[in-house]
Amino acid sequence: MSEESNSSNTEYWRANLKWVGILLAIWFIVSYGCGILFVDELNKIRIGGFKLGFWFAQQGSIYVFVVLIAVYVRIMNGLDKKYGAKKED
């Protein structure tokens, strides 16, 4: 393995871990923060007859998680192109 390839792999994984950390932080804030910490403030808002804090605790964090998976896929496809990662057949 060449020095250039090793450096590229290190940059790729550093970028990957940075994005994983950011997306997990967002998920934590939405699921824990909105579902537990900020629930009293969010419960003042109603959506379809349900309090927003209850909605985040029951549904919202799941929807956000699914959206974050789609965002992660797009980001990783971009990183794969940027760093020349190839799919093995």
SVG drawing of the C-alpha trace seen along z (x, -y; Angstrom):
<svg xmlns="http://www.w3.org/2000/svg" viewBox="-57 -26 61 35">
<polyline fill="none" stroke="black" stroke-width="0.4" points="0.0,0.0 1.5,-3.3 1.9,-6.3 -0.6,-8.3 -3.2,-5.6 -2.7,-5.3 -3.1,-9.1 -6.2,-9.0 -7.7,-6.2 -7.0,-8.1 -8.7,-11.2 -11.7,-9.2 -12.2,-7.6 -11.6,-10.9 -14.4,-12.5 -16.6,-9.4 -16.2,-9.6 -16.8,-13.3 -20.1,-12.9 -21.2,-9.9 -20.5,-12.0 -22.5,-15.0 -25.5,-12.8 -25.5,-10.9 -25.4,-14.2 -28.4,-15.4 -30.2,-12.1 -29.4,-12.4 -30.6,-16.0 -33.9,-15.1 -34.6,-11.9 -33.4,-12.7 -33.7,-16.5 -37.1,-16.8 -38.5,-13.7 -37.3,-14.2 -35.5,-17.5 -37.6,-20.0 -40.9,-18.1 -42.6,-20.7 -42.0,-23.5 -42.9,-21.4 -46.1,-20.2 -47.4,-23.8 -47.7,-23.1 -50.2,-20.7 -50.2,-18.8 -53.3,-16.9 -54.6,-17.1 -51.4,-15.6 -48.8,-17.5 -45.6,-18.1 -43.4,-16.7 -45.4,-13.4 -45.2,-13.3 -41.4,-13.6 -41.1,-10.9 -43.4,-8.5 -42.9,-9.2 -40.7,-12.2 -37.4,-10.7 -38.0,-7.7 -38.8,-9.9 -35.7,-11.9 -33.6,-8.8 -34.8,-7.5 -34.1,-10.9 -30.6,-10.8 -30.0,-7.4 -30.8,-8.9 -28.6,-11.9 -25.7,-9.5 -26.1,-7.5 -25.9,-10.7 -22.9,-12.0 -21.1,-8.6 -21.8,-8.4 -20.1,-11.9 -17.2,-10.8 -16.8,-7.6 -16.6,-9.7 -14.3,-12.3 -11.8,-9.7 -12.2,-7.2 -13.6,-4.3 -14.8,-1.6 -17.5,1.0 -16.3,4.5 -18.4,6.8"/>
</svg>
